[in-house]
Amino acid sequence: MHYTWSPWNREPVLNKTLISLLIEHFKTKYPKGGEIYVDTANGIADHIHLLVGLKPMISASKAANQLKGESSHWINSNDFLTQKFAWQEGFGVASVSHSGVQRVRKYIYNQEEHHQTVSYEEEIRRFLKAFEIEIVEKDEEE
């Protein structure tokens, strides 16, 4: 599964050091052979991507909630940021075929380069369009 999510309000609080620490944490906490296996992770200041393997009894939603909850607790427990950290509500997820794993790994590894030309918002719009998911604009009065 290819996951992506952002810090609360898409605040760009994920500095390079924290991203490196998060990658190492995910790989250590969720090794190959577990119910949730983090194969690849990377991100930039305002979002993170993970390529995750799941055992059949774990739903995509349960895995995302565990990964997000455990990692935000870990960030806060270690005082990596001066403010309290939280991930945004929700997440993006797409299944990845065996033949697509290498392509997704490469895409995740190259996040910094990729986002020099494409914003996270544009990336989401392209994803939604590619999968024919309706984009609903938030009403300004809400």
N, C-alpha and C positions, 0 to 999 in steps of 0.2 A: 504494500500500500504506500502511496506517495501522499504524505501529509504536509500541510502548511498552515501556520497560524502566526499571529502577531502579539506583541505585548499590548496591554490594555490601551485603548484609544490609538493604536498603531504608533505609539510613542517610540522614537528611534533611540532606545536605551541599550540595545545590544551592541556593546563595543566589541572590537576584535578579540580582546582578551576573554571577555565573557563568552563569546561564541565558541572560542577554542575550549574553554572549560566545560561548556555545555556539551559539546561534541564528545569530549572525553568521558564526561559523566554518563551520557546516554549509552555510549559503547560499553562502559564498565557495568552500569546498572542493568542493562538489557542485552546480555551477550547472546550469541548464537546458541540455539538449543533451548532457550527459554520460551515461555508462552508468548512473550513480546520480544522481538529481536530487532535492534536498531542496526541496520546495515550501513547506512550512510546518513550523515547529517551535516548541514551547513546553513548559513544565513547571512543576513546583513542587518543593519541597525534596526529595521522595523519589521522583520519577519524571519521565520526559520522554516526550513524544509527538512523532512526526514523520509528516508526510504525504510520501511518497516515490514518485517515478516511477522505473521501472526499464526498461532496454532488455531485450528478450526473452531475451538470452543470460545475464542475471544472475538467479540464483535469490533468493528472498526471504531465505533463510538466509545466502547469501554476502553479500548487501547488509548485513544486520544485523551480521554479524561484522566486515565492513569498517568500517561506521559506528561501532560500539562500540569496536573495537580502535584505530582511528585517533584517535577523539576522546579516549579515555582516555589514550593516549600524549601527545596535544596538551595535555591538562589537566596531566599530570605534568611534561611538559617545560617548561611555563610557570609552574610552582609556584603555581597558583591556590589550592591548599589546603595546609594545613600537613602533612596526612597523605597517604600514597600513595592515589591514587584508582583504583578499578576499578568497572566495571559488574557487575551480577549475572550469573550464568549464565542463559542463555535470554533470551527476549523474547516479547512478544505481537505478532501481526501479523494483519491482516485486509485482504482486497482491498476496494477502493473503486470502485464504478461511476462512470462519468463524471457521471451525474446526482447522485451523492452527494458529489462533491468539495467543493462550497461548504458543505454541512452539516458535513462533517468539518473543513474549515478553521475554521469558526466555533467548533466544539467545541474544537479545539486552541487557538485564540486565547484562549478564555475559561476556561482551566484554573484560574486562581486563584479566580475566582468559583465555578466548578463545585465545587471541592473544599472550599468553605466549608460545604457541606451533605452531600457524599458523600466518604467516605474512598476511598483508592486500593484498599484491599482490597474494599470494597463495589462499586466500579466494576468490578473484575475479576470478582467473582461475578455481577454483572448481565450482563456480556459473555458469560461462559461459559454462563449460563442462556439468554440470547437465541439463542446458536448451538447450544444443546442439547449442550454439552460437559460430561461428567460431572466433578463436583467431587470430588476425592479428598482427604480430610482426612489429614494426616500423623499417624501413630501417635505418641502421647506418649512411648513407650519407644524410638523410633528415634533 
